[in-house]
Amino acid sequence: MSPTQTKPLAILIAVAAIVVLAIPGEAAACPSCKSALAASDGGGDLVSGFFWSILFMLSMPVLILASLATYFYLLVRKARAQQAAAIAAQMAQLASTPAHEPADEAREEVPEEITV
């Protein structure tokens, strides 16, 4: 990397570090746990907050994988349908072409005597 490319990266890292260090309470708390603590008077239902945050975090990889699998499944179905349509069109074209003449009629007549 050239010095002109590393300068913006260093500035970005420094700003991110300052933001994280300036507000440690916001950076360390997940939204579900924080809202569970704020909702109740006696310290909050921390177990419920952890339950929902873990549930949502674990569901993301499954949702992403299922979305990608569905996308690729639909692509394969579309490709197979196009391939079947192309084969059907070729078969229809072959069926509509006239049959070739039999080999006996298409043969040229050869003279019986060949003079040299």
C-alpha positions as CSV (number, residue, x, y, z in Angstrom):
1,M,0.0,0.0,0.0
2,S,1.2,3.5,-0.8
3,P,1.4,6.2,1.9
4,T,-1.5,8.0,0.4
5,Q,-3.7,4.9,0.9
6,T,-2.6,4.1,4.4
7,K,-3.4,7.6,5.8
8,P,-7.2,7.4,5.4
9,L,-7.2,3.9,6.8
10,A,-5.2,5.1,9.9
11,I,-7.6,8.0,10.4
12,L,-10.6,5.7,10.1
13,I,-9.2,3.3,12.7
14,A,-8.3,6.2,15.1
15,V,-11.8,7.6,14.8
16,A,-13.4,4.2,15.5
17,A,-11.2,3.7,18.5
18,I,-12.1,7.1,19.9
19,V,-15.8,6.4,19.5
20,V,-15.6,3.0,21.2
21,L,-13.5,4.4,24.1
22,A,-15.7,7.5,24.5
23,I,-19.0,5.6,24.9
24,P,-18.1,2.2,26.5
25,G,-21.6,1.6,27.8
26,E,-23.1,1.9,24.3
27,A,-20.4,-0.1,22.6
28,A,-20.5,-3.0,25.1
29,A,-24.2,-3.5,25.5
30,C,-26.4,-5.4,23.0
31,P,-29.7,-3.7,22.3
32,S,-31.9,-6.6,23.7
33,C,-30.1,-6.7,27.0
34,K,-30.1,-3.0,27.4
35,S,-33.8,-2.7,26.7
36,A,-34.6,-5.6,29.1
37,L,-32.6,-3.8,31.9
38,A,-34.3,-0.5,31.2
39,A,-37.8,-2.0,31.1
40,S,-37.9,-3.3,34.7
41,D,-37.4,-1.5,38.0
42,G,-35.3,-4.1,39.8
43,G,-32.4,-4.5,37.5
44,G,-34.3,-5.9,34.5
45,D,-34.9,-9.3,33.1
46,L,-31.4,-10.0,32.0
47,V,-32.1,-13.7,31.2
48,S,-34.9,-12.7,28.8
49,G,-32.6,-10.2,27.1
50,F,-29.8,-12.7,26.7
51,F,-32.4,-15.3,25.3
52,W,-33.7,-13.0,22.6
53,S,-30.3,-11.7,21.6
54,I,-28.8,-15.2,21.3
55,L,-31.9,-16.4,19.4
56,F,-31.6,-13.5,16.9
57,M,-27.9,-13.9,16.5
58,L,-28.1,-17.7,15.9
59,S,-31.0,-17.3,13.4
60,M,-28.9,-15.0,11.0
61,P,-26.6,-17.7,9.6
62,V,-29.5,-20.1,9.1
63,L,-31.5,-17.4,7.3
64,I,-28.6,-16.4,5.1
65,L,-27.8,-20.0,4.2
66,A,-31.5,-20.8,3.5
67,S,-31.7,-17.7,1.3
68,L,-28.7,-18.6,-0.7
69,A,-29.8,-22.2,-1.1
70,T,-33.2,-21.1,-2.3
71,Y,-31.7,-18.7,-4.8
72,F,-29.4,-21.4,-6.3
73,Y,-32.3,-23.9,-6.3
74,L,-34.4,-21.5,-8.3
75,L,-31.5,-20.9,-10.7
76,V,-31.1,-24.6,-11.3
77,R,-34.8,-25.0,-12.0
78,K,-34.8,-22.1,-14.4
79,A,-31.8,-23.5,-16.3
80,R,-33.4,-27.0,-16.5
81,A,-36.6,-25.5,-17.8
82,Q,-34.7,-23.6,-20.5
83,Q,-32.8,-26.7,-21.4
84,A,-36.0,-28.7,-21.7
85,A,-37.6,-26.0,-23.8
86,A,-34.6,-26.0,-26.1
87,I,-34.7,-29.8,-26.5
88,A,-38.5,-29.7,-27.2
89,A,-37.9,-27.0,-29.9
90,Q,-35.2,-29.2,-31.5
91,M,-37.5,-32.2,-31.4
92,A,-40.3,-30.2,-33.0
93,Q,-38.0,-28.9,-35.7
94,L,-36.8,-32.4,-36.5
95,A,-40.4,-33.7,-36.6
96,S,-41.4,-30.9,-39.1
97,T,-38.6,-31.5,-41.6
98,P,-39.4,-33.8,-44.5
99,A,-37.9,-37.2,-44.5
100,H,-34.9,-37.9,-46.7
101,E,-35.3,-39.8,-50.0
102,P,-34.5,-43.5,-49.8
103,A,-30.9,-44.4,-50.7
104,D,-31.9,-46.3,-53.9
105,E,-33.6,-43.3,-55.6
106,A,-30.9,-40.9,-54.6
107,R,-28.1,-42.9,-56.1
108,E,-26.7,-41.7,-59.4
109,E,-26.7,-44.1,-62.4
110,V,-23.4,-45.5,-63.3
111,P,-22.8,-46.3,-66.9
112,E,-22.2,-50.0,-67.5
113,E,-19.2,-49.6,-69.8
114,I,-16.4,-47.3,-69.0
115,T,-14.1,-46.5,-71.9
116,V,-10.7,-45.3,-71.4
